[in-house]
Amino acid sequence: MCGLAGIVGKRDVAPDIYDALTVLQHRGQDAAGIMTSYQGRFTQRKSEGLVRDVFRQHHMQRLRGAVGIGHVRYPTAGSSGPALAQPFYVNSPYGIALAHNGNLTNSAKLTHEMFQSDLRHLNTDSDSEVLLNVFAHELQVQRQLFPSAEDIFAAVAGVHRRCVGGYAAIALIVNYGIVGFRDPWGIRPLVLGQRETSEGKEYMLASESVALDVLGFELIDDVAPGEAVYISEKGELFRRQCAAKPKLLPCIFEHVYFARPDSMMDGISVYKTRMRQGEALAKKVMDLRPDHEIDVVIPIPDTSRIAAQAMAHELGIKFREGFMKNRYIGRTFIMPGQNERKKSVRQKLNPVPLEFEGKTVMLVDDSIVRGTTCRQIIQMARDAGAKQVYFASACPPVRYPNVYGIDMPSAEELIAHNRTEQEVCEAIGADWLVFQNLDDLIKCSMEGNPQVDGFDCSVFNKNYVTGDVDDAYLLSVHNARNDSAQEERRAAEAAGRSVIGIHNDDQS
């Protein structure tokens, strides 16, 4: 999962893109980059690290231009390092830079095509570079010295015909403007906004609406599945549906965990969705254990707080902040290795004994993935004096890997894979465990926008909406993503060796 931003403005846009990336930092903490177009040339700065660490004043002064794009990166399987920081760019045709959020499930096939048919060299094993080169090739075959909006839309249509998976991208074409597009299923999010200035109208594309809000842009719309949005350097806006059979099936895990609660996605308030998740959990608790004897509901900060508040209100039970969070530790979900995740939990959270001593506590989290974090948190609650520790997950058991841009590990490393809910309860050391029902989770999101065709819920039910994910592909995911493979890859890269393998990248 990564964060994207692109602006066509009336003055230098790099400072605004910087601010947008800081707001989208929750979507990627590995690397950051900004690229602008100025006097027919790219200017860029990108490197590993948080936004605040990558950019200094002298970098921003060099990032001239009223058109630009930015990216925060979140890596999964495959290589890491400065070479994988985005945006990527190619010189031909025209000069194109691209920032990508998502994952191509047919990147191995496309990599072969790039060399054999398109005669293009790929410098990394990133599927983001594959996507960039497919777009560049499709634009080049239009054979226009001065590409029109129609030529750009034809190129995006070619991307949709060739690329499979979940992807949202913003491309910068030197001297022409920016183009944003979203996969035909709308799995990965992308929004469009506008801002009125004394010099005229400015446009912005971003992964989440919150990035528009902080910069004073008004949300116009979500980019539709399969749609392309082209904004010329002159500030002209063009939109076109470029996919043959688009269908809106966004990733439901955005609503559970990844998106900021103050964002709107596909007309759905993430905040209200998480409230409904908590209310649904409360109803399930009352159905299963009307005499539950819960004394207090405590969230695992931060993403579960809204669901926990709604759950406590519905149950008529006290809501308390029982864990204090160290704000300077990154999101443990996207830590690169199991050892790092284990260490970070203790650094990240510290219990308030007063809220645990002698009580039956209901801990609420957004999800249970590997089980590492919640197992430690449950033990922390016991050490703080809890009489009984119940645990609630705002989503169903995660049993299968995500292949569309979220770093969920191989199935064998998911605690719920091939386990019953009771077995998961015993494995994490809880006295009682309750999971959200999948139908209820879908209902919580669908209520925000009944026009949505459905959701990608593949991590819960193994129904991969693109229709091309089989057991052989999942095995390749296992080989690339399991912790031992990633540790070996990091060790090899640290030693300066090049490791080539399956890489459906950074889920850019």
Helices and strands as residue ranges (DSSP letters): E 3-8, H 14-23, G 25-27, E 31-38, E 41-48, H 51-54, H 57-62, E 67-73, G 82-84, E 88-90, E 96-104, H 107-116, H 127-140, H 149-162, E 165-173, E 177-182, E 191-197, E 200-206, H 209-214, E 218-222, E 227-232, E 237-241, H 253-253, I 254-258, E 264-265, E 268-269, H 270-288, E 296-299, H 305-315, E 318-319, E 323-325, G 332-334, H 338-348, E 349-351, G 353-355, E 360-365, H 372-383, E 388-393, G 411-413, H 421-428, E 432-435, H 438-446, H 458-461, H 471-481, H 483-494
